[in-house]
Amino acid sequence: MRLKNGNTQLLTVTLIAALGVALSACQPKSSTDNNQPSADSQSTTTKTNLQNQAASPNDVKLTPITILALGDSLTEGLGVASDANYPAQLQRALQNKGYKNIQVINSGLSGETSTGMINRLDWVAQTHPDITILTIGANDAIRGIDVAIVDKNIRTAIARLQNDGSVIVLGGMQIYDNLGSDYVNAFSKMYPKIANDTGSALIPFFLEGVAADRKLNQADAIHPTAEGYKIVVNSNILPILLPVIDSTIQQKQAQKNDNLESTDAKKQ
């Protein structure tokens, strides 16, 4: 078959173009076109891997947490069995809610005043608590100790514990009117003011719903029975404490993820 000159030129151009495409397909791809991940994609992959390593909600609850119950006989559990005081009941309640690795340390001492508590802070600090439930002041009030002294002691204890990395839950107290209205009012207002100034969580009245109830207190009308402590734990402590625990766990998880990311970055 013979082609006219114009058709011959057109066929030649077409063949050259097709040959160029074929040769281009055979050439090795440049570094910008290959399948190697970019720095941005590597960073995204790293973050995705860390997210995949993040603990599930149930695993998060297994984060080890140490809670220090610091105070006087109301913490120690004077007059009740060792498994019926509030720290023991609190630990069981938390474990029943899935916080299996939480330990509540009972550091209550009968007759303890705020001054006595200050004198043993070095010892209790050795427990390295993540959270401290501080309930103190009742014995100071019984002795009529100046509210300003009690206030100063509690603030000193909180500052020391916070400096050691412990989050504070302050148990507020109220006292009988036999010390005079001025003292009673100053004493009850002390706890909210301290909590506000120090950034501590506050249990408004530690014995709310239990104080002055004969059925929930022992014969001295001061110390709760086991049933009284159950109310203290479930109605007064847990509503304030649970958000503190969850916040503390979140901070621990964030720190853990930061450490993983830092370690992963060093490996690259």
Secondary structure, DSSP 8 states (H G I E B T S, - for coil): ----HHHHHHHHHHHHHHHHHHHHHHS---TTTSS---HHHHHHHHHHHHHHHS--HHHHTTS-EEEEEEESHHHHTTTS-TTTSHHHHHHHHHHHTT-TTEEEEEEE-TT--HHHHHHTHHHHGGG--SEEEEE--HHHHHTT--HHHHHHHHHHHHHHHHHTT-EEEEE-----GGG-HHHHHHHHHHHHHHHHHHT-EEES-TTTTTTT-GGGB-TTSSSB-HHHHHHIIIIIIHHHHHHHHHHHHHHHHHHHHHHHHHHHHHH-
